[in-house]
Amino acid sequence: MLKKIAPDKRKHFFVGIPLGILLQIIWLYFFPDHLLASAAGSFVTLCSGCYAFELYSLITGKGHYELADVWFGVAGGTIGIGAVLILRLL
């Protein structure tokens, strides 16, 4: 049986999409001729940022630390990165 996705996971997913778009645009600005390098750089930055946000929640006690939030943020960000790459290739 499938579990329902919690609302906070959806929030992390949908916030990850514009974050991925923004990161990919920034990386493409600095490396316009290197699509693979910019995609890899934006993905690593996305993963680091999502985990850093959750780590901040753990250290400060503000918010709820959960690794699944990182995965949902990275999944949304990957869609954003892919959308920019597809538009760039067209």
DSSP file (Angstrom, degrees, kcal/mol; ACC not computed):
  #  RESIDUE AA STRUCTURE BP1 BP2  ACC     N-H-->O    O-->H-N    N-H-->O    O-->H-N    TCO  KAPPA ALPHA  PHI   PSI    X-CA   Y-CA   Z-CA
    1    1 A M              0   0    0      0, 0.0     2,-0.3     0, 0.0     0, 0.0   0.000 360.0 360.0 360.0 136.9    0.0    0.0    0.0
    2    2 A L        -     0   0    0      1,-0.0     2,-0.2     0, 0.0     0, 0.0  -0.583 360.0-133.0 -82.0 140.5    1.3    3.5   -0.9
    3    3 A K        -     0   0    0     -2,-0.3     2,-0.2     1,-0.1    -1,-0.0  -0.614  24.1-108.4 -87.7 151.7    1.7    6.0    1.8
    4    4 A K        -     0   0    0     -2,-0.2     2,-0.4     1,-0.1    -1,-0.1  -0.557  34.6-114.3 -75.5 144.8    0.5    9.6    1.4
    5    5 A I        -     0   0    0     -2,-0.2    -1,-0.1     1,-0.1     5,-0.0  -0.689  33.3-117.6 -82.3 128.9    3.2   12.1    1.0
    6    6 A A    >>  -     0   0    0     -2,-0.4     4,-1.7     1,-0.1     3,-0.7  -0.294  19.3-118.0 -65.6 149.2    3.3   14.6    3.9
    7    7 A P  H 3> S+     0   0    0      0, 0.0     4,-2.0     0, 0.0    -1,-0.1   0.836 113.5  56.3 -59.5 -34.0    2.7   18.2    3.1
    8    8 A D  H 3> S+     0   0    0      1,-0.2     4,-1.9     2,-0.2     5,-0.1   0.824 104.6  53.3 -70.1 -27.6    6.1   19.3    4.3
    9    9 A K  H <> S+     0   0    0     -3,-0.7     4,-2.2     2,-0.2    -1,-0.2   0.895 107.8  50.5 -70.1 -39.5    7.7   16.9    1.8
   10   10 A R  H  X S+     0   0    0     -4,-1.7     4,-2.9     2,-0.2     5,-0.2   0.894 108.2  53.4 -62.6 -39.2    5.7   18.4   -1.0
   11   11 A K  H  X S+     0   0    0     -4,-2.0     4,-2.1     1,-0.2     5,-0.2   0.926 109.2  47.7 -62.6 -44.1    6.8   21.9    0.1
   12   12 A H  H  X S+     0   0    0     -4,-1.9     4,-1.5     2,-0.2    -1,-0.2   0.888 113.1  49.9 -63.3 -38.7   10.5   20.8   -0.1
   13   13 A F  H  X S+     0   0    0     -4,-2.2     4,-1.1     2,-0.2    -2,-0.2   0.948 113.7  43.2 -64.4 -49.4    9.8   19.3   -3.5
   14   14 A F  H  < S+     0   0    0     -4,-2.9    -2,-0.2     1,-0.2    -1,-0.2   0.772 114.0  50.4 -74.2 -25.4    8.1   22.4   -4.9
   15   15 A V  H  X S+     0   0    0     -4,-2.1     4,-1.4    -5,-0.2    -1,-0.2   0.795 104.9  60.4 -76.0 -28.7   10.7   24.8   -3.4
   16   16 A G  H  X S+     0   0    0     -4,-1.5     4,-2.7    -5,-0.2    -2,-0.2   0.813  94.3  64.2 -66.9 -30.5   13.4   22.6   -4.9
   17   17 A I  H  X S+     0   0    0     -4,-1.1     4,-2.1     2,-0.2    -1,-0.2   0.968 107.4  37.8 -62.9 -55.3   12.2   23.2   -8.5
   18   18 A P  H  > S+     0   0    0      0, 0.0     4,-2.7     0, 0.0    -1,-0.2   0.843 115.2  56.6 -66.3 -28.7   12.9   27.0   -8.6
   19   19 A L  H  X S+     0   0    0     -4,-1.4     4,-2.6     2,-0.2    -2,-0.2   0.927 108.2  46.8 -64.6 -43.7   16.0   26.5   -6.6
   20   20 A G  H  X S+     0   0    0     -4,-2.7     4,-2.3     2,-0.2    -1,-0.2   0.893 112.5  50.3 -63.1 -40.5   17.3   24.0   -9.2
   21   21 A I  H  X S+     0   0    0     -4,-2.1     4,-2.3    -5,-0.2    -2,-0.2   0.941 112.5  46.7 -62.2 -47.5   16.3   26.5  -12.0
   22   22 A L  H  X S+     0   0    0     -4,-2.7     4,-2.3     1,-0.2    -2,-0.2   0.922 113.1  48.2 -62.5 -45.5   18.1   29.3  -10.3
   23   23 A L  H  X S+     0   0    0     -4,-2.6     4,-2.6     1,-0.2    -1,-0.2   0.905 111.8  49.6 -62.9 -41.5   21.3   27.3   -9.6
   24   24 A Q  H  X S+     0   0    0     -4,-2.3     4,-2.4     2,-0.2    -1,-0.2   0.895 110.5  50.2 -66.2 -38.8   21.4   26.0  -13.1
   25   25 A I  H  X S+     0   0    0     -4,-2.3     4,-1.7     2,-0.2    -1,-0.2   0.913 112.0  48.3 -64.2 -42.2   21.0   29.5  -14.5
   26   26 A I  H  X S+     0   0    0     -4,-2.3     4,-1.6     2,-0.2    -2,-0.2   0.934 113.3  46.3 -63.8 -46.0   23.8   30.8  -12.3
   27   27 A W  H  X S+     0   0    0     -4,-2.6     4,-2.2     1,-0.2    -2,-0.2   0.870 111.7  51.7 -66.3 -35.6   26.1   28.0  -13.3
   28   28 A L  H  < S+     0   0    0     -4,-2.4    -1,-0.2     1,-0.2    -2,-0.2   0.819 104.6  58.0 -69.1 -29.2   25.3   28.4  -17.0
   29   29 A Y  H  < S+     0   0    0     -4,-1.7    -1,-0.2     1,-0.2    -2,-0.2   0.918 114.5  36.1 -64.1 -41.9   26.2   32.1  -16.6
   30   30 A F  H  < S+     0   0    0     -4,-1.6    -2,-0.2     1,-0.2    -1,-0.2   0.777 132.2  29.0 -83.5 -27.3   29.7   31.3  -15.4
   31   31 A F    ><  +     0   0    0     -4,-2.2     3,-1.2    -5,-0.2    -1,-0.2  -0.583  69.5 160.1-130.1  70.0   30.2   28.2  -17.7
   32   32 A P  T 3  S+     0   0    0      0, 0.0    -1,-0.1     0, 0.0     3,-0.1   0.769  75.6  45.4 -68.2 -25.5   28.1   28.9  -20.8
   33   33 A D  T 3  S+     0   0    0      1,-0.2     2,-0.5     2,-0.0    -5,-0.1   0.419 101.3  71.2 -96.9   1.9   29.9   26.5  -23.0
   34   34 A H    <>  +     0   0    0     -3,-1.2     4,-2.3     1,-0.2     5,-0.2  -0.759  49.8 167.1-123.8  84.5   30.0   23.5  -20.6
   35   35 A L  H  > S+     0   0    0     -2,-0.5     4,-2.3     1,-0.2     5,-0.2   0.908  79.6  47.9 -65.1 -42.7   26.6   22.1  -20.1
   36   36 A L  H  > S+     0   0    0      2,-0.2     4,-2.5     1,-0.2    -1,-0.2   0.916 113.6  46.8 -66.7 -42.6   27.7   18.9  -18.3
   37   37 A A  H  > S+     0   0    0      2,-0.2     4,-2.6     1,-0.2    -1,-0.2   0.899 113.7  48.2 -66.4 -40.1   30.0   20.8  -15.9
   38   38 A S  H  X S+     0   0    0     -4,-2.3     4,-2.5    -7,-0.2    -2,-0.2   0.892 112.3  49.0 -68.6 -37.3   27.3   23.4  -15.1
   39   39 A A  H  X S+     0   0    0     -4,-2.3     4,-2.1    -5,-0.2    -2,-0.2   0.919 113.6  46.3 -66.5 -42.8   24.7   20.6  -14.5
   40   40 A A  H  X S+     0   0    0     -4,-2.5     4,-2.4     2,-0.2     5,-0.2   0.920 113.8  48.7 -65.3 -42.9   27.1   18.7  -12.3
   41   41 A G  H  X S+     0   0    0     -4,-2.6     4,-2.3     1,-0.2    -2,-0.2   0.912 112.5  47.0 -64.2 -42.8   28.1   21.9  -10.4
   42   42 A S  H  X S+     0   0    0     -4,-2.5     4,-2.4     2,-0.2    -1,-0.2   0.862 111.8  51.6 -68.6 -33.7   24.5   22.9   -9.9
   43   43 A F  H  X S+     0   0    0     -4,-2.1     4,-2.7     2,-0.2    -2,-0.2   0.921 111.2  46.4 -67.3 -43.1   23.5   19.4   -8.7
   44   44 A V  H  X S+     0   0    0     -4,-2.4     4,-2.5     2,-0.2    -2,-0.2   0.909 114.0  48.8 -64.8 -41.0   26.3   19.3   -6.1
   45   45 A T  H  X S+     0   0    0     -4,-2.3     4,-2.6    -5,-0.2    -2,-0.2   0.899 111.2  50.8 -64.0 -40.1   25.4   22.8   -5.0
   46   46 A L  H  X S+     0   0    0     -4,-2.4     4,-2.6     2,-0.2     5,-0.2   0.935 111.6  46.4 -62.3 -47.7   21.7   21.7   -4.7
   47   47 A C  H  X S+     0   0    0     -4,-2.7     4,-2.2     1,-0.2     5,-0.2   0.919 114.4  48.0 -61.5 -43.6   22.6   18.6   -2.7
   48   48 A S  H  X S+     0   0    0     -4,-2.5     4,-2.6    -5,-0.2    -2,-0.2   0.915 112.9  47.9 -64.0 -43.4   24.8   20.6   -0.4
   49   49 A G  H  X S+     0   0    0     -4,-2.6     4,-2.0     2,-0.2    -2,-0.2   0.908 111.6  48.9 -66.1 -42.4   22.3   23.4    0.1
   50   50 A C  H  X S+     0   0    0     -4,-2.6     4,-1.6     1,-0.2    -1,-0.2   0.915 115.5  43.9 -64.0 -42.6   19.4   21.0    0.9
   51   51 A Y  H  X S+     0   0    0     -4,-2.2     4,-2.8    -5,-0.2    -2,-0.2   0.892 110.6  55.2 -70.3 -37.7   21.5   19.1    3.4
   52   52 A A  H  X S+     0   0    0     -4,-2.6     4,-2.4    -5,-0.2    -1,-0.2   0.888 105.7  53.1 -61.8 -38.0   22.9   22.2    4.9
   53   53 A F  H  X S+     0   0    0     -4,-2.0     4,-1.6     2,-0.2    -1,-0.2   0.921 112.3  43.8 -63.0 -43.6   19.3   23.5    5.5
   54   54 A E  H  X S+     0   0    0     -4,-1.6     4,-1.8     2,-0.2    -2,-0.2   0.874 112.0  53.0 -69.4 -36.8   18.4   20.3    7.3
   55   55 A L  H  X S+     0   0    0     -4,-2.8     4,-2.6     1,-0.2    -2,-0.2   0.880 106.2  54.0 -64.6 -37.7   21.7   20.3    9.3
   56   56 A Y  H  X S+     0   0    0     -4,-2.4     4,-2.5     1,-0.2     6,-0.4   0.896 107.0  51.8 -61.2 -40.8   20.9   23.8   10.4
   57   57 A S  H  X S+     0   0    0     -4,-1.6     4,-1.4     1,-0.2    -2,-0.2   0.882 111.5  47.3 -63.0 -38.3   17.5   22.6   11.7
   58   58 A L  H  < S+     0   0    0     -4,-1.8    -2,-0.2     2,-0.2    -1,-0.2   0.925 115.5  43.4 -69.0 -45.3   19.3   19.8   13.6
   59   59 A I  H  < S+     0   0    0     -4,-2.6    -2,-0.2     1,-0.2    -3,-0.2   0.921 122.1  36.0 -70.1 -44.8   21.9   22.1   15.2
   60   60 A T  H  < S-     0   0    0     -4,-2.5    -1,-0.2    -5,-0.2    -2,-0.2   0.719  97.9-130.4 -83.7 -20.5   19.7   25.0   16.1
   61   61 A G     <  +     0   0    0     -4,-1.4     2,-0.7    -5,-0.3    -3,-0.1   0.497  67.0 129.3  81.1   2.0   16.6   23.0   17.1
   62   62 A K        -     0   0    0     -6,-0.4    -1,-0.3    -5,-0.1    -2,-0.2  -0.827  70.0  -2.8 -90.8 115.2   14.5   25.2   14.9
   63   63 A G  S    S-     0   0    0     -2,-0.7     2,-0.5    -3,-0.1    -9,-0.0  -0.470  97.5 -65.6  96.9-174.3   12.5   23.0   12.6
   64   64 A H        -     0   0    0     -2,-0.2     2,-0.5     2,-0.1    -6,-0.1  -0.968  40.1-137.4-122.8 118.5   12.5   19.2   12.3
   65   65 A Y        +     0   0    0     -2,-0.5     2,-0.3    -8,-0.2   -10,-0.1  -0.623  37.1 154.9 -77.4 123.4   15.5   17.4   11.0
   66   66 A E    >>  -     0   0    0     -2,-0.5     3,-1.1     1,-0.1     4,-0.7  -0.926  40.0-148.3-152.3 126.0   14.6   14.7    8.5
   67   67 A L  H 3> S+     0   0    0     -2,-0.3     4,-1.6     1,-0.3     3,-0.5   0.773  96.7  67.6 -65.9 -27.1   16.7   13.2    5.7
   68   68 A A  H 3> S+     0   0    0      1,-0.2     4,-2.3     2,-0.2    -1,-0.3   0.832  92.9  60.7 -63.2 -31.0   13.6   12.6    3.6
   69   69 A D  H <> S+     0   0    0     -3,-1.1     4,-2.2     1,-0.2    -1,-0.2   0.874 102.5  52.1 -61.8 -36.5   13.2   16.4    3.3
   70   70 A V  H  X S+     0   0    0     -4,-0.7     4,-2.6    -3,-0.5    -2,-0.2   0.934 109.2  49.0 -63.9 -45.9   16.7   16.5    1.6
   71   71 A W  H  X S+     0   0    0     -4,-1.6     4,-2.2     1,-0.2    -2,-0.2   0.886 111.7  48.3 -64.5 -39.0   15.7   13.8   -0.9
   72   72 A F  H  X S+     0   0    0     -4,-2.3     4,-2.2     2,-0.2    -1,-0.2   0.892 112.5  49.0 -69.0 -38.2   12.5   15.6   -1.8
   73   73 A G  H  X S+     0   0    0     -4,-2.2     4,-2.5     2,-0.2    -2,-0.2   0.907 112.6  47.6 -64.2 -42.1   14.3   18.9   -2.2
   74   74 A V  H  X S+     0   0    0     -4,-2.6     4,-2.3     2,-0.2    -2,-0.2   0.879 110.0  53.2 -67.4 -37.8   17.0   17.3   -4.4
   75   75 A A  H  X S+     0   0    0     -4,-2.2     4,-1.5    -5,-0.2    -2,-0.2   0.930 112.2  44.2 -63.2 -44.9   14.3   15.5   -6.5
   76   76 A G  H  X S+     0   0    0     -4,-2.2     4,-1.9     1,-0.2    -2,-0.2   0.914 113.4  51.1 -65.1 -42.1   12.5   18.8   -7.2
   77   77 A G  H  X S+     0   0    0     -4,-2.5     4,-2.6     1,-0.2    -2,-0.2   0.853 105.3  56.2 -64.0 -35.1   15.8   20.6   -7.9
   78   78 A T  H  X S+     0   0    0     -4,-2.3     4,-2.5     2,-0.2    -1,-0.2   0.875 106.0  51.0 -64.9 -36.9   16.8   17.9  -10.3
   79   79 A I  H  X S+     0   0    0     -4,-1.5     4,-2.3     2,-0.2    -1,-0.2   0.908 110.6  49.4 -65.1 -41.4   13.6   18.6  -12.3
   80   80 A G  H  X S+     0   0    0     -4,-1.9     4,-1.9     2,-0.2    -2,-0.2   0.913 111.5  48.2 -62.9 -43.2   14.4   22.3  -12.3
   81   81 A I  H  X S+     0   0    0     -4,-2.6     4,-2.3     1,-0.2    -2,-0.2   0.929 112.3  49.6 -62.3 -45.6   18.0   21.7  -13.5
   82   82 A G  H  X S+     0   0    0     -4,-2.5     4,-2.5     1,-0.2    -2,-0.2   0.872 107.4  54.5 -62.6 -37.6   16.7   19.3  -16.2
   83   83 A A  H  X S+     0   0    0     -4,-2.3     4,-2.2     2,-0.2    -1,-0.2   0.914 109.6  46.7 -63.5 -42.4   14.1   21.9  -17.4
   84   84 A V  H  X S+     0   0    0     -4,-1.9     4,-2.2     1,-0.2    -2,-0.2   0.911 112.4  50.3 -66.6 -40.7   16.7   24.5  -17.9
   85   85 A L  H  X S+     0   0    0     -4,-2.3     4,-1.8     2,-0.2    -2,-0.2   0.898 110.2  49.8 -64.4 -40.0   19.0   22.1  -19.7
   86   86 A I  H  X S+     0   0    0     -4,-2.5     4,-1.1     1,-0.2    -1,-0.2   0.925 112.2  47.3 -63.8 -44.1   16.2   21.0  -22.0
   87   87 A L  H  < S+     0   0    0     -4,-2.2    -2,-0.2     1,-0.2    -1,-0.2   0.852 110.8  52.9 -65.7 -33.8   15.3   24.7  -22.8
   88   88 A R  H  < S+     0   0    0     -4,-2.2    -1,-0.2     1,-0.2    -2,-0.2   0.845 108.4  49.9 -69.3 -33.8   19.0   25.4  -23.4
   89   89 A L  H  <        0   0    0     -4,-1.8    -1,-0.2     1,-0.2    -2,-0.2   0.707 360.0 360.0 -79.3 -19.8   19.3   22.6  -25.9
   90   90 A L     <        0   0    0     -4,-1.1    -1,-0.2    -5,-0.1    -2,-0.2   0.497 360.0 360.0 -75.8 360.0   16.3   23.6  -27.9
